[in-house]
């Protein structure tokens, strides 16, 4: 199976019913999908660029 990476960056993901529903349903249907919620990983907006580049390089499909 291809490695699928979903990058989610919603400024208020906890308050977004639609975003939460979509991410939860995708994870339920495709448990091997990697979801990177940048708002949770980097609440201070100090993105670890090398870590994100590594995640991108591992992915076959990026959403």
Buried (B, 14 or more C-beta within 10 A) or exposed (E): EEEBBBBBBBEEBEEBEEBBEEBEEBBEEEEEBBBBBBBEBBEEEEEEEEEBEEBEEEBEEEE
